[in-house]
Amino acid sequence: MRSSVSSVLRYDTVGMSSPRGETAARMIYDHSARLKKAHAAITDQRKRGLIGWMDLPFDAAMGQRVQKMVAATKKFDTLLVLGIGGSDLGARAILQALSVASGKSKATRRVLFAGANTDPDELESIFKTLDWKKTLVNIISKSGDTVEPMSAFLIARERLKKAVGAKFASQIIATTDAQSGTLRAWSEREGYRLLVVPGNVGGRFSVFSDVGLFPAAWDGVPIHELLAGAADQVRSFEKEPPEMQISGQYAALHNEWFSRYRSTIFILMPYVSRLGLFGRWYRQLIAESLGKARNRRGVLVETGATPIAALGATDQHSQIQLYMEGPRDKVMTFVEVESFSSGLKVGKLPGPSEALSRLEGVSLEELIHAERRATAGALTSQRRPNGTIVLPTLDAYHLGALMQLFMIATAYLGEFMDVNAYDQPGVEEGKRRFREWVELRASEDAS
């Protein structure tokens, strides 16, 4: 299926044909009316200011604010990012994907992540490596009430204060709501540096806000290129027919398999190790956006796709057996990078080997592409739906385009499923019950 003429990515949909013999192109065509309706709904939400994530790539003031903060804090050796879920998964994914590619030395400057769990041993293992006098702490929480990162922050704050004294606040950057919330109030009281979580942008859609951009820029990622890739996907959304956008095609085909053939498990399997954490970012995006008890009309539907993050070629040896012969309830998406930076080749054999003799001198780039094709071909031969999104190379521009593509596709899927893709009432219920435990514990201590 041909994708948007303006897209820098490709979507190979040969393996997405239906059990009835319908081609992917036909399935997308049959979704044309629904795609146009969904496109109109998303556009309307954007115009009314209900969703701000599609406008982030064009926010020049935000980029300037982030770069100014980077310049003001460049003297520190370590950036400690404290966040959870949407507050850190995007930044983690960006840094894993792009820091290795930059080839720059990490000997004197590093970014560490913590606060995504209340595991005391994990947190202590990170904190004990820090020279707090040379550490900048970036606490990310829209409200300032999220238990995991705020617990880590309160410990970090004490250690920082002990190490540097009264000037500790100058080594804290709070990325939080622009106007209200616990963390905002504390920042104003103690004098922390401030960055902004936009009010109309949910955590899992916030990667191109201060939330994801500051850690990336501090680490040396060219965020202008990241945003340029994202902006081009938004322009494609604005100008191209929905059925010609990769995001629209992805959403249409996944909705077809989800609704008609009960393929409720969406697997993302990049064949590039630097996209391993990108899979975790994708997992939250799909799970929290689409997993809902009720639709927009309040009807109990208990719907949603279950996302799985896999990694090629590694998980050919741990998961593919299930995907090849297990229940027919899965849709696979591979991500392939056409050009790798390393030209490594298989070395000379020290002795005879029938299995390996023809691999001598073959590049690893050629090998990993062949493994992806073989896996996709095997799945297709068994009528197991699979598609491949192809990037020319993995750099800031193409990563930005890829992340924006999946956010737009998720918005389309939310419209198809008639759910609010931007709330998370199930998460809030868990938080409510935890707060009850906190209150009960406090009352028991008081008595």
Summary of the structure (lengths in Angstrom):
residues: 447
radius of gyration: 23.1
end to end distance: 68.0
largest distance: 77.1
contacts: 1488
relative contact order: 0.16
helix: 55%
strand: 15%
